């Protein structure tokens, strides 16, 4: 059951990264691809029906971890206290900016909330990417299953480690560029006219940069945590993730120049899913690797609740998950096709 719940938690995280990822990318790109107020409302109209629902996957991921692996959640929240609050504040500010922007018809008011939306959308992928870097590198979990991380120490991924070092910053930069590229493809798929042309113009350069950073991140990961590549030979799901990663990248570079925006977006999603699945498969069963002593690492087996609790919770998970998937299918079907900016005062 611990293995099952490890992958159920991973599904939630993968869904969040893929679904909310294009929202982040749209927020980062909107000052550059949307020059007028109407064009910016068009960008907001593209993500408007989806962004708040997409955030539910983050809540569901936290809830899943609370149910199955409370020790991991408790250690992570206390050890990454500052980082967690930065993520929460940027999530709040992003939502507030989207909702408040059009309430007052003043250029200064709208420009202020546009700036907040851009800054919050920029910070979130970097924070979440650095968090992924910390999971891959490891954190100083002690014998009691606790740790505390300063923001940075010597900026090296060796003890004593901090939240930021050259490795976690590199992973954060890779995640940032990947999600901006993901957002460019989503806006190409959902918008038309000038905004779409600008997004199509920057999409392939962004994806080329993401591909280059993925190579650097792979090399850096082999140096920081070589055990990941040792595990690769015995992790079939990692090979599936690697295949999705490569197929997704190929789909982007083949479909995007032909104007097949839907296929390119699916390829972008496969790229993100693939790299996260491969990472999860190669770190399993470790959830928080200890840089002090591998024996002190928190794993799916030593940090889970009882077998009875896992079985009971699984019944509810398999009831709720299809409902959530059904909701998103309905929402995407209802809002299929390209959007246009609503009249001022109506919607976004």
N, C-alpha and C positions, 0 to 999 in steps of 0.2 A: 504493500500500500504506500510505503514511503516513496518508492520509485514513481508510482502513478501520480502522487501529489506533487512531486518535484516537477513533473511534466505539465500538470494542470496549472501550476504557478507560472511555469515558463510560457505556456500558451497565453496567459493573461498579459504578461510583459511584452511578448511578441506582438500581440494584437494592439496594445497601446502604442508601441513604437511605430508600427506601420500606419495605424489609423490617425493618431494625433500628430504623427510626423509630418504629414502634408500640411496640417494647420500651422505648425511651426515654420515650415518653409514658406508658406504664403505670407505669414506675418513678417518674416525677414525680408522677403522680396518686395512687399507692397510699396515701400517708398521709391523703389527703383523702376518697377514695371508699371506703376499707376501714378501718373503725374498730376491728374486733376481730381477734384473731389468726386466726380461721377465715376471715374475709373477706380478709385479706392473703394467706393461703395460696391463696385462690381466685384472686386476681390473679396470683400466681406460677404457679399451675397453668395459667392462660390463656396465658402466654408461655413456660412451661417447655419444651414440645417444640420451640420455634422459635428462641429467642434465640441459642443458641450456633451453630446452623447459619447464622443470619442474619449473624453476624460473619464468616463465611467470605467473604462478598462483599467485605468490606474487605480481607482478605488477598489475595483474587483480584485486586482492583483494584490493589493495590500490586505484586503479581507481574506483572500485565499491563504496568504502567508500567515495571517493571524490565526486562522483556523488550524492549519496544519503544522506550521513551524514558528510558534510564538517566540522561541528562544532567539531565532535568527532575526525576527522583526524587532524584538526588544534590544538586542545587541546593536543592530544596525541603526536604529533611531537614536539610541544614547550615544553611540560612538561617532555618528555623523550628524550630530544635533544641529550645528550651524548650517551645514549643507542642506539638511532637510527643510529647515525654516526658509532658506533662500529659495528652494524649489516651491514651497507653499506660497510664499509672497509673490513670486513671479507668475504662478498659476492664477492667483487671485487678480493680480494687476492685468493680466492678459484678458481675462473674462470681463473685468470692469471696463477696460478700454473698448472692447467690442460693443458692449451694451450701451455705454454712455456717449459714445462718439457723436451720434446723430441726434441727441436729445436737444441740443442747442444749435441754432443756425448762426454760429460765429466762426470765422476762420481760425481765430486764436484757440478757441475751445477744441475744434476738430484737429488742429495741428498738434495740440498738446496730447490728446488721446492717441493720435496716430504715432507719436513718438513713444508713448508708453507701450503701445501694442508692439512696435518694432523692438524696443529694448527688452521687453519681457520675452518675446518670441526668440530673440537672439540669445538671451541668457539661458533659457531652459535647455536647449540641446547641449550646450557646453556643460552645464551642471550635470545633466543626466549622462552625458558621455564620460565625464570625469568619474561619476559613480560606477559606471561599467568598468572603467580602467582600474578603480580600486578593487572591484570584485575579482578581476583577472589577476592583478598583481598580488592581492592579499592585504590584510589589515592585521594589526598587532593584537589578535585575540589571545587572552591569557588563559590560565588553567580554569578560571571561573566562567569562561565563555563571554567575557566582556572586553571592550577596548575603548580607547579614546584617541581621537586623531586631531592634531592641530591642523591649521589650514595648510601650512607647509613647514618643512624643516630645512634640509640641505638641498632640496630639489632633486634628490636622487631616489630611485625606487628601491632603496635598501634601508634597513633599520638604522635609526628611527625614521619611519615613514610618516608623511603627512598626506592630507587630502590631495594636494597638488604636487606633482613632480613632473619631470619631462615626459614620462610615459603616460600618466593620466591626462596631461594637457594634450598630448598627441592624439589619444583616443577621443578626447573631447572635441578636438578640431576635426577629426575624421567624421564623427557623428554629426557635427554642425554642418559640414559641407554636404554630407550625404542627404540630410534632411532638407537643406536648401534646394538641392537638385531634385529631391522627391517632390517638394512643393512646386517647383517650376513645371514639372510634368503634370501635376494635378491641375494647376491653373491653365496650362495649355489644353487640358482635357475639358475644363469646365467653362472657360471664358471664350470670347471671340473678339475679333477686331484688333485694336492696337495692343491691348494687354496680352492677348494670346501671341501676337507676333513678337513682342519683347521677351515673353517667357520662352518661346521656342528658340530665340536667338541665344539665350544664356544657358539653356538646358544642357547641351552637349559639352561645352567648356566646363560646366560644373561637374558633370559626370566624369569627365576625364580627370579632373582634380581629385574627385572621390576615389577613382580607381587607383591613382598614384598613391594617395594617402592610405588606401587599404593595403598596399604592398609594404609601405613603411610600418604600418601598425602590425602587420603580420611578422615582419622581421623583429620589431621591438618586443612583441609578445614572446617570441622564441627565446629572447634574451632574459626577459623578466620572469617568465613562468614556463620553462621548457617542458614541464610535465604535461602541459596541454597537448603538445605534439607527440609525446610518448603515448598518451591515451588515444590519439587519433586512430592508431592501427586497430584498436579493439572497440571502437565506437561507430557502429554502422549508421546511426542517425547523424553523426558528424559528416559522413560522406554524402548523405542525402542533403544536408544543409549546404555543403560545399557545392553540390550539383545545382541546387537552387540559386545559390550566390552567382555562379558562373553563367547559368542560363538566363538569369534576370539581367545581368550586365549585358549579355549579348543581345537580348531582346530590346533593351533601351537603345543600343547603338544601331540596331537594324531598323527598328520601327519608327523611332523619332524623326530621322531625316525624311521618311516617307509620309509624315503627317498622320501616322496611325497612333494617335495620342492615347487611346485606351489600352492598346497593347503595350506601349511604352510605360504607362503607369503600372500595369500589372507586372512588367519586368522589374520596375523599380521596387515594387512591393516584395517580389520574390527575392531580390537582392538583400533587402533588410531582413526578411524572414530567414533566409538561408544563413546569413552570418550569425544571427542570434541563436538559431538552432544548433549550428556547428559549435558555437561557444558553449552553450548549455551542455551539449553532449560530451564535450571534452573536459569540462570541469566536474561533471557528475561523479560522485554524489556530494562533492564539496559545495557548500553554499557561501560560506565565509572562510576563506583560506587564512590560516594563521601564519604570519611572517616570523613569529617567534619560535614556534614548534609545530610541525605538521600534525602532531597528535592532538593539539588543542583546537584544530579547525572544527567549525560547526558544519555538520553534514546533514543530509536528508535522513540519516538513520539515528544520529545521536541528538538531534534537535527537534524531533517530531513529537507530537502528542501520541496518546495510546492508539493501538490498532483499532479498538472499538470506536474511538472518536473519529478516526480517519474514515472508517467504513460508513458511519452515520452521516458524516459531512458529505461524503461522495454522493450519497443518494440525493441530497439537495443540490449539489453542484450540477449533476447530470439532468436535474429538472430545470434549473435556472439558466444554464448555458444555452440550450436550444432556443429559449425565449429571447435571450439577448441577441443571438445571431439572427433570429427571425425579425426582431425589431430593426436591425441594421439593414437587412435585405429590403424591408418595406420602405425605410427612409431613403435608401439609395435609389430604389425604383421610383418612388414618388418624385424625387428631385433629380431624375436622370436628365441628360441633355445639358446644353450650354446655358449659362445664366446671363442676364443683363442687369444693369444697375436699376434698382427700383426708383420711382419718383421720390424726390426729396420729401422726407416726412413719412414715408411708407417703408417700413422694415429698415434695413440697413442703409 
